[in-house]
């Protein structure tokens, strides 16, 4: 979303310059963290992450349980 559009939605929006090195390190940390959920966790472009969970859900008791575990760990580790 362009900044002007974001400010139209939220006039008190606070912004700061991007720190690409820090963001890259954070994404790499998140990639390592997400490898719990699949053997192939990789960066997707400069700001995305993809995790192949094929064949993994049964280890968590199913897809719903895998998602619940992921959400709970995200809240605990990154909140």
C-alpha positions, -999 to +999 in steps of 0.1 A: +000+000+000+015+034-009+023+056+021-002+083+010-030+057+010-020+043+044-020+078+059-055+084+044-067+053+064-047+061+095-037+098+097-016+093+128+005+066+112+041+066+124+068+057+098+106+053+098+132+044+071+136+007+063+166-011+078+171-038+051+200-054+069+181-058+101+149-069+083+170-096+064+184-109+097+150-110+113+136-129+083+165-154+085+157-159+122+121-165+113+131-189+086+151-210+111+122-208+136+097-220+110+118-250+100+101-267+129+071-270+107+087-284+075+120-296+062+121-268+035+117-233+049+131-207+026+130-170+019+106-160-008+119-128-024+134-102-001+105-100+023+086-133+023+089-168+037+076-201+024+075-234+043+067-267+027+046-286+052+038-316+029+037-347+049+042-329+083+007-323+098+004-358+111+034-352+134+013-325+151-020-345+151-033-329+119-035-296+100-057-279+126-033-288+154-002-278+134-018-244+128-028-241+165+008-249+175+022-224+150-001-196+162+006-203+199+044-203+193+042-171+172+023-154+200+048-166+226+080-160+207+072-129+187+046-110+206 
